[in-house]
Amino acid sequence: MGTGTGTGMGMWLRGMRPKTLPASVAPVAIGAAAGWESLRGLEVCPAIYPRPDYCDSNADLLGVLESRFWVMTLLCALVALFLQIAVNLANDYADGVRGVDAGRGAQGGGAAPARLVASGVPPKRVLLAAGVAAALACLCGCAVVAVTGHWWLLLAGACCVLAGWFYTGGRRPYGYAGLGELAVFVFFGLVAVLGAEYVVSDGVSVAGWFGAVYAGVFSCVLLMVNNLRDLDGDRRHGKRTLAVRMGGPVARWFLTFVYCVAALSVVAIVVGRMAVALVHWSGVACGYEAADGGVRCAPIPPTGDEWVPGILGFVLLALAVVMVRALLRRDYGRALPLASLTLLLYAVIFVSLMPSVVDALTPLP
């Protein structure tokens, strides 16, 4: 795929923008974890006679969903990954032919990473690569539809593909009108998380909605850091992203505020849960009533879904401090991978909050 302008395989890999790829895989992990937790509800059956009919139907459904859980999760991850790559390449093509990426060639230097079209790769070749990635996403999506039988997912997939193209493609791309963050929240938050959960569990849960909102917010943070880095170039070429519309200083402080609220609220939840568990473990809380009527204290050690997220919460807190420092210093080149890492870490925290997931990953004594 080289063109003699320093655009070999390494350039193509960079053109896929690997720092943004967690925005596709992390939401699927969150949705799959929420789905796995929902499946445990199908195991519940009241100990009464006669046995309710729905217990047998739930057991049959559980067997089907569990048997294909990992395959569906993998297919959802591939759909999201290939769609993200397709969007990145389509964005490279559209911005390249409009001249927005002028000066961002392989030898151009500067803080912003090089782009394929700006580096001399023929635009049609970049567009073709975007089409291949989109086709692979569609192929994996069709496999999901064929297995689950949920044909309406084809419509959802078509909306995702169109949203990816019209982000910077078409005559009036919405990414040029400051609507990129809204689309990212919807498609990389709500659709990705809840779609994955529905595929693996045939439903959505409160936990899934919770995970979807946070995934959407952290994905928006990732996009806005990218747009703040490209602020001057976007302004010159008429690309009115949300950062351009708000202005650099206001956008930076707004982003810092949103990031702090999201990250610190997650830290408060998981560290608070661990703190309560440690109080119980200390023996301060009384766990049972003695036979003689007296009350005794029974120390209850923290469970895996309490201490693991709590420890990860302190890691997230440290990461947030470094991230905010980078934002305040306008070091967006450093903030971008930190934003990506935040989304990944949040996904790990969410997964560790699901008791059934922790139990499944914990070896039996």
C-alpha positions in Angstrom: 0.0 0.0 0.0 3.0 2.3 -0.1 3.0 5.2 -2.4 6.6 6.2 -2.2 5.8 9.1 0.1 6.6 7.3 3.4 3.1 5.9 3.6 3.8 2.2 4.2 2.0 -0.2 6.5 2.9 1.8 9.6 1.3 4.9 8.1 -1.9 2.9 7.4 -2.0 1.7 10.9 -1.5 5.2 12.3 -4.3 6.3 9.8 -6.7 3.9 11.7 -6.0 6.1 14.7 -5.4 3.4 17.3 -5.7 5.9 20.2 -9.4 6.2 19.4 -10.2 2.5 19.1 -10.9 1.9 22.8 -14.0 4.1 22.1 -15.4 1.2 20.2 -14.3 -1.9 22.2 -14.8 -0.6 25.7 -18.6 0.1 25.4 -19.1 -3.5 24.1 -17.3 -4.9 27.1 -19.6 -2.8 29.3 -22.7 -4.0 27.5 -21.5 -7.6 27.6 -20.9 -7.4 31.4 -24.3 -5.9 32.0 -25.8 -8.6 29.8 -24.0 -11.4 31.7 -25.3 -10.0 35.0 -28.9 -9.9 33.5 -28.6 -13.6 32.5 -28.2 -14.5 36.2 -31.7 -13.2 36.8 -33.0 -16.1 34.6 -31.7 -18.6 37.1 -34.0 -17.3 39.8 -37.0 -19.5 40.5 -39.2 -19.5 43.6 -39.1 -22.6 45.7 -42.8 -23.3 45.5 -45.0 -26.1 44.4 -46.1 -26.5 41.7 -43.0 -25.1 39.9 -43.9 -22.0 37.8 -43.9 -22.6 34.1 -41.7 -19.6 33.4 -38.9 -21.3 35.3 -38.5 -23.9 32.6 -38.8 -21.4 29.8 -36.2 -19.1 31.5 -33.8 -22.1 31.9 -34.1 -22.9 28.2 -33.5 -19.3 27.3 -30.5 -19.1 29.6 -29.0 -22.2 28.0 -29.3 -20.7 24.5 -28.0 -17.3 25.5 -25.1 -18.7 27.5 -24.1 -21.0 24.7 -23.5 -18.2 22.3 -22.5 -15.4 24.8 -18.8 -15.2 23.9 -19.4 -15.6 20.1 -21.9 -12.7 20.2 -19.6 -10.6 22.4 -16.8 -11.1 19.9 -18.9 -10.3 16.9 -20.2 -7.1 18.6 -16.7 -6.1 19.4 -15.7 -6.6 15.7 -18.6 -4.7 14.5 -17.7 -1.7 16.7 -14.0 -2.0 15.9 -14.4 -2.1 12.1 -17.0 0.7 12.2 -14.6 2.9 14.2 -11.8 2.2 11.7 -14.2 2.9 8.8 -15.2 6.2 10.5 -11.6 7.2 11.0 -10.6 6.5 7.4 -13.7 8.2 6.0 -12.9 11.2 8.2 -9.3 11.1 6.8 -10.7 11.0 3.2 -13.3 13.8 3.7 -11.1 16.2 5.6 -8.2 15.4 3.2 -10.2 16.3 0.0 -11.6 19.5 1.7 -8.1 20.6 2.6 -8.8 20.6 6.4 -5.7 18.3 6.9 -3.3 20.4 4.9 0.1 20.4 6.5 -0.5 17.0 8.2 1.6 14.9 5.9 4.0 12.2 7.0 6.8 14.7 6.9 4.8 17.7 8.0 5.8 17.6 11.7 3.7 19.4 14.3 1.7 18.1 17.3 -1.1 16.7 15.3 -0.6 13.2 13.9 -0.1 12.7 10.1 -3.1 11.8 7.9 -3.2 9.5 5.0 -4.5 11.8 2.3 -2.3 14.7 3.5 0.6 12.3 3.3 0.1 11.6 -0.4 -2.1 8.5 -0.3 -4.7 8.7 -3.2 -8.0 9.8 -1.7 -9.9 7.0 -3.6 -7.6 4.4 -1.9 -8.4 5.8 1.5 -12.1 5.8 0.7 -11.8 2.2 -0.5 -10.2 1.2 2.7 -13.0 2.8 4.6 -15.5 0.9 2.5 -13.7 -2.4 3.2 -13.8 -1.7 7.0 -17.5 -0.8 6.8 -18.2 -4.0 4.8 -16.4 -6.1 7.4 -18.5 -4.4 10.1 -21.7 -5.2 8.1 -20.6 -8.8 7.6 -20.1 -9.3 11.4 -23.4 -7.5 12.0 -25.2 -9.8 9.6 -23.8 -12.7 11.5 -25.2 -11.3 14.7 -28.6 -10.8 13.1 -28.6 -14.3 11.6 -27.9 -15.9 15.0 -30.2 -13.8 17.1 -33.0 -13.4 14.6 -33.4 -9.8 15.6 -33.8 -8.4 12.1 -34.4 -4.8 13.3 -30.7 -4.7 14.2 -30.1 -4.3 10.5 -31.7 -0.9 10.7 -29.6 0.0 13.7 -26.5 -1.0 11.9 -27.5 1.0 8.8 -27.9 4.1 11.0 -24.5 3.5 12.5 -22.9 3.3 9.1 -24.7 6.5 7.8 -23.8 8.4 11.0 -20.2 7.4 10.5 -20.1 8.7 6.9 -22.0 11.9 7.4 -19.8 12.9 10.4 -17.4 14.5 7.9 -18.7 13.2 4.6 -21.5 14.4 2.4 -22.5 18.0 1.4 -23.4 19.1 5.0 -21.4 16.9 7.5 -22.8 17.3 11.0 -19.3 17.1 12.4 -18.7 20.5 10.8 -21.7 21.9 12.6 -20.7 21.1 16.2 -22.8 17.9 16.5 -20.0 15.4 16.7 -20.1 15.0 20.5 -23.9 14.4 20.4 -23.5 11.7 17.8 -20.6 10.1 19.7 -22.7 10.0 22.9 -25.6 8.3 21.1 -23.6 5.8 19.0 -20.5 5.1 21.2 -22.5 5.3 24.4 -26.1 4.3 24.2 -26.2 2.3 21.0 -22.9 0.5 21.6 -23.5 -0.5 25.2 -27.2 -1.2 25.1 -27.0 -2.9 21.7 -24.3 -5.3 23.0 -26.3 -6.0 26.1 -29.4 -6.7 24.1 -27.6 -9.0 21.7 -26.2 -11.2 24.5 -29.1 -11.1 27.0 -32.3 -10.3 24.9 -32.9 -7.2 27.1 -31.5 -4.0 28.6 -31.1 -3.2 32.3 -30.6 -0.2 34.6 -27.0 -1.2 35.0 -26.7 -1.1 31.2 -28.1 2.4 31.0 -25.8 3.5 33.7 -22.8 2.1 31.9 -24.0 3.5 28.5 -24.3 7.1 29.8 -20.8 7.1 31.3 -19.3 5.4 28.3 -20.9 8.1 26.1 -19.6 10.9 28.3 -16.0 9.5 28.3 -16.2 9.0 24.5 -17.2 12.6 24.1 -14.3 13.6 26.2 -12.0 11.7 23.8 -13.5 13.5 20.8 -13.4 16.9 22.3 -9.7 16.5 23.3 -9.0 15.7 19.7 -11.0 18.7 18.5 -9.2 21.0 20.9 -5.9 19.8 19.6 -7.1 20.6 16.0 -8.8 23.8 17.0 -6.7 26.3 15.0 -6.8 24.2 11.8 -10.5 23.5 12.1 -11.2 27.2 12.5 -9.2 28.2 9.5 -11.0 25.6 7.3 -14.5 26.4 8.5 -14.9 23.1 10.5 -17.1 24.5 13.3 -16.7 21.7 15.9 -18.1 22.2 19.3 -14.7 23.4 20.5 -14.6 26.0 17.7 -18.1 27.2 18.5 -17.4 27.5 22.2 -13.9 29.0 21.8 -10.7 27.4 23.1 -10.7 28.6 26.7 -14.4 28.0 27.3 -14.2 24.6 25.6 -11.2 23.6 27.7 -12.8 24.6 31.0 -16.1 23.0 30.0 -14.3 19.7 29.1 -12.3 19.8 32.3 -15.5 20.2 34.3 -17.4 17.4 32.6 -14.4 15.1 32.8 -14.0 15.8 36.6 -17.7 15.3 37.3 -17.8 12.0 35.4 -14.5 10.6 36.7 -14.9 11.7 40.3 -18.4 10.4 40.6 -17.2 7.0 39.5 -14.4 7.2 42.1 -16.9 8.2 44.8 -19.2 5.3 44.0 -16.6 2.5 43.9 -14.4 3.9 46.8 -17.5 4.5 48.8 -18.6 0.9 48.3 -15.2 -0.4 49.4 -15.2 1.9 52.4 -18.6 0.5 53.6 -17.4 -3.0 53.0 -14.3 -2.3 55.1 -16.5 -1.0 57.9 -18.4 -4.2 58.0 -15.1 -6.1 57.9 -13.8 -4.2 60.9 -16.6 -5.7 63.0 -18.3 -2.4 63.7 -21.4 -3.6 61.8 -23.4 -6.4 63.5 -24.1 -9.3 61.2 -26.3 -11.6 63.1 -28.3 -12.1 66.3 -27.2 -14.7 68.8 -29.4 -17.5 70.0 -29.7 -15.9 73.5 -31.1 -12.7 71.9 -27.9 -10.8 72.3 -26.3 -9.0 69.3 -22.9 -10.1 68.2 -20.7 -8.6 65.5 -19.8 -10.8 62.6 -17.0 -9.3 60.4 -17.8 -9.7 56.8 -14.8 -9.5 54.4 -15.2 -7.4 51.3 -16.2 -9.3 48.2 -14.4 -9.2 44.9 -17.0 -6.8 43.4 -16.3 -4.4 46.3 -12.5 -4.3 46.8 -11.4 -4.6 43.1 -13.5 -1.6 41.9 -12.4 0.3 44.9 -8.7 -0.2 44.2 -9.3 0.7 40.5 -11.1 3.8 41.7 -7.9 5.1 43.2 -6.1 4.4 39.9 -8.8 6.3 38.1 -8.3 9.2 40.6 -4.6 9.3 39.9 -5.3 9.2 36.2 -7.8 12.0 36.5 -5.2 14.2 38.2 -2.7 13.7 35.4 -5.5 14.2 32.8 -6.7 17.5 34.3 -3.1 18.7 34.5 -2.6 18.0 30.8 -5.8 19.8 29.9 -4.9 22.9 32.0 -1.5 23.0 30.3 -3.2 22.6 26.9 -1.1 19.5 26.3 -3.7 17.8 24.2 -1.2 15.4 22.6 -0.7 13.9 26.1 -4.4 14.3 27.1 -5.7 12.3 24.1 -4.2 8.9 25.2 -5.1 9.7 28.8 -8.7 10.2 27.7 -8.6 6.9 25.9 -7.1 5.2 28.9 -9.9 6.7 31.1 -12.6 5.1 29.0 -10.8 1.7 29.1 -10.3 1.9 32.8 -14.0 2.8 33.3 -14.9 -0.3 31.3 -12.7 -2.4 33.6 -14.3 -0.8 36.7 -17.8 -1.4 35.4 -17.0 -5.1 34.6 -15.6 -5.6 38.1 -18.7 -4.1 39.6 -20.8 -7.0 38.3 -20.8 -9.7 41.0 -21.6 -12.6 38.6 -18.7 -11.5 36.3 -16.3 -11.4 39.3 -17.5 -14.8 40.4 -17.0 -16.2 36.9 -13.5 -14.9 36.7 -12.5 -16.0 40.2 -11.0 -19.5 40.5 -12.8 -21.8 42.9 -10.8 -22.7 46.0 
